[in-house]
Amino acid sequence: MPATTTLKLLDGLKARIAVVAEQTGKPPHAFMVEALQMQTELAEWRRQFVNEALLAREEVDQYGLVYDADEVFSYLRARLEGKPARCPGPTKL
């Protein structure tokens, strides 16, 4: 069941929301709920991305294995062009 909350908006922001909501064919309430949902998802994705990056850094610190970006890009370019290519392997730092 939806919970009720109150937002205190500056007059200028409230007016801008009303204009944009009308342009998108939504009532201001629906526009704000959608905006809050989108920002929440973005924050969650960003947090997940950072967590995965930190884990990857720990893995590199632990094992010292990395891929050379130039080799990876050359491999991908060749594959996209339909040319045979040797898959790059990890190298030790």
N, CA, C and O atoms as CSV, one atom per row, in Angstrom:
chain,resi,resn,atom,element,x,y,z
A,1,MET,N,N,0.844,-1.175,0.000
A,1,MET,CA,C,0.000,0.000,0.000
A,1,MET,C,C,0.888,1.237,0.000
A,1,MET,O,O,1.844,1.300,0.773
A,2,PRO,N,N,0.602,2.204,-0.832
A,2,PRO,CA,C,1.430,3.413,-0.899
A,2,PRO,C,C,1.401,4.194,0.411
A,2,PRO,O,O,0.371,4.309,1.076
A,3,ALA,N,N,2.571,4.722,0.751
A,3,ALA,CA,C,2.680,5.569,1.938
A,3,ALA,C,C,2.582,7.025,1.512
A,3,ALA,O,O,3.020,7.394,0.422
A,4,THR,N,N,2.017,7.832,2.359
A,4,THR,CA,C,1.892,9.262,2.083
A,4,THR,C,C,3.091,9.984,2.660
A,4,THR,O,O,3.533,9.693,3.771
A,5,THR,N,N,3.613,10.927,1.894
A,5,THR,CA,C,4.709,11.764,2.375
A,5,THR,C,C,4.469,13.181,1.886
A,5,THR,O,O,3.669,13.407,0.978
A,6,THR,N,N,5.150,14.112,2.476
A,6,THR,CA,C,5.010,15.515,2.094
A,6,THR,C,C,6.369,16.033,1.666
A,6,THR,O,O,7.377,15.810,2.337
A,7,LEU,N,N,6.381,16.727,0.538
A,7,LEU,CA,C,7.595,17.368,0.057
A,7,LEU,C,C,7.390,18.872,0.087
A,7,LEU,O,O,6.357,19.380,-0.349
A,8,LYS,N,N,8.378,19.572,0.604
A,8,LYS,CA,C,8.332,21.033,0.572
A,8,LYS,C,C,9.233,21.469,-0.577
A,8,LYS,O,O,10.448,21.277,-0.539
A,9,LEU,N,N,8.624,22.054,-1.589
A,9,LEU,CA,C,9.343,22.472,-2.788
A,9,LEU,C,C,9.415,23.988,-2.850
A,9,LEU,O,O,8.482,24.687,-2.455
A,10,LEU,N,N,10.538,24.482,-3.353
A,10,LEU,CA,C,10.622,25.915,-3.631
A,10,LEU,C,C,9.593,26.243,-4.711
A,10,LEU,O,O,9.314,25.418,-5.581
A,11,ASP,N,N,9.037,27.437,-4.650
A,11,ASP,CA,C,7.995,27.824,-5.600
A,11,ASP,C,C,8.460,27.679,-7.049
A,11,ASP,O,O,7.714,27.209,-7.907
A,12,GLY,N,N,9.702,28.090,-7.308
A,12,GLY,CA,C,10.216,28.009,-8.676
A,12,GLY,C,C,10.299,26.578,-9.168
A,12,GLY,O,O,9.960,26.301,-10.319
A,13,LEU,N,N,10.743,25.663,-8.318
A,13,LEU,CA,C,10.827,24.258,-8.710
A,13,LEU,C,C,9.438,23.680,-8.922
A,13,LEU,O,O,9.210,22.944,-9.882
A,14,LYS,N,N,8.523,24.001,-8.047
A,14,LYS,CA,C,7.155,23.511,-8.175
A,14,LYS,C,C,6.547,23.960,-9.498
A,14,LYS,O,O,5.859,23.181,-10.158
A,15,ALA,N,N,6.791,25.198,-9.889
A,15,ALA,CA,C,6.274,25.721,-11.154
A,15,ALA,C,C,6.923,25.007,-12.342
A,15,ALA,O,O,6.244,24.670,-13.312
A,16,ARG,N,N,8.225,24.780,-12.265
A,16,ARG,CA,C,8.927,24.073,-13.350
A,16,ARG,C,C,8.399,22.653,-13.501
A,16,ARG,O,O,8.196,22.173,-14.616
A,17,ILE,N,N,8.180,21.986,-12.375
A,17,ILE,CA,C,7.636,20.619,-12.421
A,17,ILE,C,C,6.262,20.627,-13.070
A,17,ILE,O,O,5.965,19.773,-13.905
A,18,ALA,N,N,5.435,21.571,-12.700
A,18,ALA,CA,C,4.085,21.649,-13.265
A,18,ALA,C,C,4.135,21.815,-14.777
A,18,ALA,O,O,3.370,21.175,-15.499
A,19,VAL,N,N,5.034,22.671,-15.260
A,19,VAL,CA,C,5.150,22.900,-16.708
A,19,VAL,C,C,5.609,21.638,-17.419
A,19,VAL,O,O,5.002,21.224,-18.407
A,20,VAL,N,N,6.675,21.026,-16.923
A,20,VAL,CA,C,7.223,19.836,-17.577
A,20,VAL,C,C,6.246,18.667,-17.481
A,20,VAL,O,O,6.090,17.914,-18.442
A,21,ALA,N,N,5.593,18.510,-16.344
A,21,ALA,CA,C,4.619,17.431,-16.185
A,21,ALA,C,C,3.490,17.587,-17.201
A,21,ALA,O,O,3.067,16.615,-17.826
A,22,GLU,N,N,3.013,18.807,-17.356
A,22,GLU,CA,C,1.942,19.062,-18.332
A,22,GLU,C,C,2.414,18.741,-19.748
A,22,GLU,O,O,1.661,18.170,-20.537
A,23,GLN,N,N,3.651,19.102,-20.075
A,23,GLN,CA,C,4.195,18.827,-21.402
A,23,GLN,C,C,4.307,17.331,-21.675
A,23,GLN,O,O,4.203,16.898,-22.823
A,24,THR,N,N,4.517,16.545,-20.628
A,24,THR,CA,C,4.637,15.100,-20.802
A,24,THR,C,C,3.295,14.397,-20.644
A,24,THR,O,O,3.214,13.175,-20.768
A,25,GLY,N,N,2.254,15.157,-20.373
A,25,GLY,CA,C,0.921,14.583,-20.257
A,25,GLY,C,C,0.687,13.848,-18.942
A,25,GLY,O,O,-0.162,12.961,-18.860
A,26,LYS,N,N,1.443,14.223,-17.920
A,26,LYS,CA,C,1.309,13.574,-16.620
A,26,LYS,C,C,0.924,14.616,-15.578
A,26,LYS,O,O,1.268,15.792,-15.700
A,27,PRO,N,N,0.214,14.173,-14.561
A,27,PRO,CA,C,-0.010,15.093,-13.452
A,27,PRO,C,C,1.303,15.286,-12.684
A,27,PRO,O,O,2.151,14.393,-12.692
A,28,PRO,N,N,1.485,16.419,-12.031
A,28,PRO,CA,C,2.730,16.658,-11.297
A,28,PRO,C,C,3.077,15.545,-10.314
A,28,PRO,O,O,4.250,15.200,-10.168
A,29,HIS,N,N,2.090,14.983,-9.646
A,29,HIS,CA,C,2.358,13.906,-8.692
A,29,HIS,C,C,3.011,12.709,-9.395
A,29,HIS,O,O,4.026,12.193,-8.926
A,30,ALA,N,N,2.442,12.279,-10.495
A,30,ALA,CA,C,2.992,11.132,-11.236
A,30,ALA,C,C,4.394,11.443,-11.746
A,30,ALA,O,O,5.273,10.581,-11.725
A,31,PHE,N,N,4.600,12.669,-12.203
A,31,PHE,CA,C,5.925,13.082,-12.686
A,31,PHE,C,C,6.954,12.995,-11.565
A,31,PHE,O,O,8.061,12.496,-11.769
A,32,MET,N,N,6.584,13.487,-10.371
A,32,MET,CA,C,7.523,13.464,-9.238
A,32,MET,C,C,7.794,12.038,-8.766
A,32,MET,O,O,8.932,11.712,-8.428
A,33,VAL,N,N,6.774,11.185,-8.737
A,33,VAL,CA,C,6.982,9.790,-8.338
A,33,VAL,C,C,7.929,9.114,-9.314
A,33,VAL,O,O,8.844,8.399,-8.906
A,34,GLU,N,N,7.710,9.339,-10.605
A,34,GLU,CA,C,8.592,8.753,-11.628
A,34,GLU,C,C,10.025,9.267,-11.471
A,34,GLU,O,O,10.978,8.496,-11.586
A,35,ALA,N,N,10.176,10.558,-11.209
A,35,ALA,CA,C,11.513,11.135,-11.030
A,35,ALA,C,C,12.203,10.539,-9.807
A,35,ALA,O,O,13.401,10.259,-9.854
A,36,LEU,N,N,11.477,10.342,-8.730
A,36,LEU,CA,C,12.053,9.739,-7.527
A,36,LEU,C,C,12.449,8.285,-7.781
A,36,LEU,O,O,13.493,7.832,-7.311
A,37,GLN,N,N,11.619,7.559,-8.520
A,37,GLN,CA,C,11.952,6.170,-8.859
A,37,GLN,C,C,13.226,6.112,-9.701
A,37,GLN,O,O,14.106,5.288,-9.451
A,38,MET,N,N,13.318,6.988,-10.696
A,38,MET,CA,C,14.492,7.002,-11.576
A,38,MET,C,C,15.758,7.350,-10.801
A,38,MET,O,O,16.790,6.705,-10.986
A,39,GLN,N,N,15.695,8.346,-9.949
A,39,GLN,CA,C,16.872,8.748,-9.180
A,39,GLN,C,C,17.291,7.660,-8.187
A,39,GLN,O,O,18.479,7.463,-7.933
A,40,THR,N,N,16.306,6.963,-7.632
A,40,THR,CA,C,16.617,5.861,-6.717
A,40,THR,C,C,17.323,4.744,-7.479
A,40,THR,O,O,18.321,4.209,-6.997
A,41,GLU,N,N,16.821,4.383,-8.659
A,41,GLU,CA,C,17.462,3.348,-9.472
A,41,GLU,C,C,18.877,3.763,-9.870
A,41,GLU,O,O,19.801,2.952,-9.807
A,42,LEU,N,N,19.049,5.009,-10.274
A,42,LEU,CA,C,20.387,5.482,-10.641
A,42,LEU,C,C,21.360,5.378,-9.474
A,42,LEU,O,O,22.501,4.949,-9.645
A,43,ALA,N,N,20.912,5.768,-8.302
A,43,ALA,CA,C,21.770,5.694,-7.117
A,43,ALA,C,C,22.116,4.246,-6.789
A,43,ALA,O,O,23.248,3.946,-6.410
A,44,GLU,N,N,21.143,3.346,-6.935
A,44,GLU,CA,C,21.403,1.921,-6.684
A,44,GLU,C,C,22.392,1.357,-7.704
A,44,GLU,O,O,23.313,0.628,-7.335
A,45,TRP,N,N,22.206,1.691,-8.987
A,45,TRP,CA,C,23.122,1.218,-10.047
A,45,TRP,C,C,24.527,1.755,-9.807
A,45,TRP,O,O,25.512,1.029,-9.946
A,46,ARG,N,N,24.611,3.032,-9.447
A,46,ARG,CA,C,25.910,3.648,-9.196
A,46,ARG,C,C,26.620,2.943,-8.031
A,46,ARG,O,O,27.814,2.653,-8.112
A,47,ARG,N,N,25.889,2.673,-6.965
A,47,ARG,CA,C,26.461,1.983,-5.811
A,47,ARG,C,C,26.930,0.585,-6.212
A,47,ARG,O,O,28.010,0.158,-5.805
A,48,GLN,N,N,26.130,-0.130,-7.004
A,48,GLN,CA,C,26.512,-1.462,-7.459
A,48,GLN,C,C,27.771,-1.392,-8.328
A,48,GLN,O,O,28.667,-2.224,-8.192
A,49,PHE,N,N,27.838,-0.407,-9.213
A,49,PHE,CA,C,28.998,-0.226,-10.080
A,49,PHE,C,C,30.260,0.006,-9.253
A,49,PHE,O,O,31.301,-0.600,-9.509
A,50,VAL,N,N,30.157,0.887,-8.260
A,50,VAL,CA,C,31.309,1.186,-7.399
A,50,VAL,C,C,31.724,-0.060,-6.617
A,50,VAL,O,O,32.915,-0.346,-6.495
A,51,ASN,N,N,30.758,-0.793,-6.093
A,51,ASN,CA,C,31.084,-2.017,-5.351
A,51,ASN,C,C,31.799,-3.027,-6.243
A,51,ASN,O,O,32.774,-3.647,-5.819
A,52,GLU,N,N,31.320,-3.194,-7.474
A,52,GLU,CA,C,31.964,-4.126,-8.396
A,52,GLU,C,C,33.365,-3.652,-8.770
A,52,GLU,O,O,34.274,-4.469,-8.918
A,53,ALA,N,N,33.548,-2.347,-8.923
A,53,ALA,CA,C,34.874,-1.808,-9.231
A,53,ALA,C,C,35.835,-2.045,-8.066
A,53,ALA,O,O,36.995,-2.399,-8.278
A,54,LEU,N,N,35.356,-1.851,-6.847
A,54,LEU,CA,C,36.205,-2.084,-5.681
A,54,LEU,C,C,36.594,-3.560,-5.558
A,54,LEU,O,O,37.729,-3.878,-5.202
A,55,LEU,N,N,35.651,-4.458,-5.851
A,55,LEU,CA,C,35.960,-5.888,-5.850
A,55,LEU,C,C,36.981,-6.237,-6.923
A,55,LEU,O,O,37.881,-7.045,-6.694
A,56,ALA,N,N,36.838,-5.622,-8.102
A,56,ALA,CA,C,37.784,-5.870,-9.187
A,56,ALA,C,C,39.177,-5.381,-8.798
A,56,ALA,O,O,40.175,-6.040,-9.092
A,57,ARG,N,N,39.241,-4.235,-8.143
A,57,ARG,CA,C,40.533,-3.712,-7.706
A,57,ARG,C,C,41.179,-4.648,-6.680
A,57,ARG,O,O,42.386,-4.886,-6.720
A,58,GLU,N,N,40.365,-5.176,-5.764
A,58,GLU,CA,C,40.878,-6.133,-4.787
A,58,GLU,C,C,41.420,-7.385,-5.483
A,58,GLU,O,O,42.447,-7.935,-5.085
A,59,GLU,N,N,40.722,-7.818,-6.514
A,59,GLU,CA,C,41.150,-8.997,-7.271
A,59,GLU,C,C,42.482,-8.736,-7.969
A,59,GLU,O,O,43.361,-9.598,-7.973
A,60,VAL,N,N,42.632,-7.567,-8.550
A,60,VAL,CA,C,43.902,-7.218,-9.200
A,60,VAL,C,C,45.004,-7.142,-8.151
A,60,VAL,O,O,46.111,-7.635,-8.371
A,61,ASP,N,N,44.702,-6.522,-7.007
A,61,ASP,CA,C,45.703,-6.445,-5.940
A,61,ASP,C,C,46.116,-7.839,-5.468
A,61,ASP,O,O,47.286,-8.082,-5.173
A,62,GLN,N,N,45.152,-8.741,-5.402
A,62,GLN,CA,C,45.423,-10.077,-4.900
A,62,GLN,C,C,46.193,-10.934,-5.910
A,62,GLN,O,O,47.161,-11.605,-5.551
A,63,TYR,N,N,45.755,-10.906,-7.179
A,63,TYR,CA,C,46.339,-11.808,-8.171
A,63,TYR,C,C,47.297,-11.115,-9.141
A,63,TYR,O,O,48.156,-11.770,-9.731
A,64,GLY,N,N,47.158,-9.810,-9.310
A,64,GLY,CA,C,48.041,-9.067,-10.191
A,64,GLY,C,C,47.810,-9.319,-11.672
A,64,GLY,O,O,48.687,-9.021,-12.483
A,65,LEU,N,N,46.654,-9.861,-12.049
A,65,LEU,CA,C,46.376,-10.150,-13.455
A,65,LEU,C,C,45.523,-9.042,-14.063
A,65,LEU,O,O,44.500,-8.646,-13.504
A,66,VAL,N,N,45.963,-8.553,-15.213
A,66,VAL,CA,C,45.234,-7.510,-15.939
A,66,VAL,C,C,45.276,-7.803,-17.430
A,66,VAL,O,O,46.056,-8.640,-17.884
A,67,TYR,N,N,44.446,-7.120,-18.180
A,67,TYR,CA,C,44.442,-7.223,-19.639
A,67,TYR,C,C,44.928,-5.899,-20.206
A,67,TYR,O,O,44.554,-4.833,-19.718
A,68,ASP,N,N,45.754,-5.968,-21.229
A,68,ASP,CA,C,46.238,-4.769,-21.907
A,68,ASP,C,C,45.097,-4.209,-22.757
A,68,ASP,O,O,44.567,-4.907,-23.621
A,69,ALA,N,N,44.726,-2.971,-22.518
A,69,ALA,CA,C,43.587,-2.371,-23.219
A,69,ALA,C,C,43.811,-2.325,-24.726
A,69,ALA,O,O,42.875,-2.570,-25.487
A,70,ASP,N,N,45.021,-2.020,-25.175
A,70,ASP,CA,C,45.284,-1.970,-26.615
A,70,ASP,C,C,45.061,-3.329,-27.261
A,70,ASP,O,O,44.507,-3.415,-28.356
A,71,GLU,N,N,45.494,-4.399,-26.581
A,71,GLU,CA,C,45.291,-5.746,-27.111
A,71,GLU,C,C,43.808,-6.095,-27.162
A,71,GLU,O,O,43.341,-6.699,-28.127
A,72,VAL,N,N,43.077,-5.718,-26.132
A,72,VAL,CA,C,41.644,-6.000,-26.094
A,72,VAL,C,C,40.927,-5.250,-27.203
A,72,VAL,O,O,40.079,-5.822,-27.889
A,73,PHE,N,N,41.258,-3.959,-27.391
A,73,PHE,CA,C,40.598,-3.169,-28.435
A,73,PHE,C,C,40.949,-3.698,-29.822
A,73,PHE,O,O,40.086,-3.741,-30.699
A,74,SER,N,N,42.185,-4.097,-30.033
A,74,SER,CA,C,42.585,-4.667,-31.324
A,74,SER,C,C,41.820,-5.954,-31.588
A,74,SER,O,O,41.355,-6.188,-32.703
A,75,TYR,N,N,41.692,-6.778,-30.575
A,75,TYR,CA,C,40.945,-8.034,-30.693
A,75,TYR,C,C,39.484,-7.753,-31.059
A,75,TYR,O,O,38.943,-8.366,-31.978
A,76,LEU,N,N,38.857,-6.834,-30.344
A,76,LEU,CA,C,37.452,-6.516,-30.612
A,76,LEU,C,C,37.269,-5.914,-31.999
A,76,LEU,O,O,36.312,-6.245,-32.699
A,77,ARG,N,N,38.183,-5.030,-32.399
A,77,ARG,CA,C,38.109,-4.420,-33.722
A,77,ARG,C,C,38.191,-5.485,-34.806
A,77,ARG,O,O,37.414,-5.459,-35.760
A,78,ALA,N,N,39.126,-6.422,-34.667
A,78,ALA,CA,C,39.285,-7.492,-35.648
A,78,ALA,C,C,38.032,-8.356,-35.700
A,78,ALA,O,O,37.573,-8.713,-36.785
A,79,ARG,N,N,37.482,-8.692,-34.559
A,79,ARG,CA,C,36.274,-9.522,-34.525
A,79,ARG,C,C,35.103,-8.813,-35.196
A,79,ARG,O,O,34.336,-9.435,-35.931
A,80,LEU,N,N,34.963,-7.509,-34.944
A,80,LEU,CA,C,33.883,-6.745,-35.571
A,80,LEU,C,C,34.037,-6.689,-37.085
A,80,LEU,O,O,33.048,-6.628,-37.816
A,81,GLU,N,N,35.277,-6.709,-37.546
A,81,GLU,CA,C,35.544,-6.672,-38.985
A,81,GLU,C,C,35.517,-8.069,-39.607
A,81,GLU,O,O,35.744,-8.223,-40.806
A,82,GLY,N,N,35.239,-9.076,-38.792
A,82,GLY,CA,C,35.159,-10.441,-39.292
A,82,GLY,C,C,36.510,-11.089,-39.544
A,82,GLY,O,O,36.588,-12.109,-40.229
A,83,LYS,N,N,37.554,-10.524,-39.011
A,83,LYS,CA,C,38.898,-11.058,-39.198
A,83,LYS,C,C,39.229,-12.021,-38.052
A,83,LYS,O,O,38.727,-11.867,-36.938
A,84,PRO,N,N,40.078,-13.011,-38.337
A,84,PRO,CA,C,40.488,-13.892,-37.235
A,84,PRO,C,C,41.346,-13.105,-36.248
A,84,PRO,O,O,42.123,-12.234,-36.638
A,85,ALA,N,N,41.195,-13.420,-34.987
A,85,ALA,CA,C,41.952,-12.704,-33.959
A,85,ALA,C,C,42.237,-13.642,-32.797
A,85,ALA,O,O,41.426,-14.503,-32.454
A,86,ARG,N,N,43.394,-13.458,-32.209
A,86,ARG,CA,C,43.773,-14.230,-31.043
A,86,ARG,C,C,43.262,-13.502,-29.799
A,86,ARG,O,O,43.518,-12.314,-29.601
A,87,CYS,N,N,42.546,-14.237,-28.982
A,87,CYS,CA,C,41.982,-13.659,-27.765
A,87,CYS,C,C,43.127,-13.253,-26.821
A,87,CYS,O,O,44.003,-14.066,-26.525
A,88,PRO,N,N,43.118,-12.014,-26.358
A,88,PRO,CA,C,44.200,-11.588,-25.458
A,88,PRO,C,C,44.092,-12.311,-24.115
A,88,PRO,O,O,43.003,-12.648,-23.650
A,89,GLY,N,N,45.227,-12.531,-23.528
A,89,GLY,CA,C,45.269,-13.180,-22.222
A,89,GLY,C,C,45.727,-12.211,-21.155
A,89,GLY,O,O,46.290,-11.157,-21.450
A,90,PRO,N,N,45.481,-12.576,-19.928
A,90,PRO,CA,C,45.892,-11.692,-18.832
A,90,PRO,C,C,47.411,-11.701,-18.686
A,90,PRO,O,O,48.083,-12.686,-18.995
A,91,THR,N,N,47.924,-10.582,-18.210
A,91,THR,CA,C,49.349,-10.477,-17.918
A,91,THR,C,C,49.505,-10.105,-16.450
A,91,THR,O,O,48.622,-9.496,-15.845
A,92,LYS,N,N,50.637,-10.483,-15.900
A,92,LYS,CA,C,50.917,-10.197,-14.491
A,92,LYS,C,C,51.470,-8.777,-14.372
A,92,LYS,O,O,52.313,-8.366,-15.169
A,93,LEU,N,N,51.003,-8.047,-13.395
A,93,LEU,CA,C,51.509,-6.695,-13.143
A,93,LEU,C,C,52.930,-6.741,-12.627
A,93,LEU,O,O,53.524,-5.697,-12.359
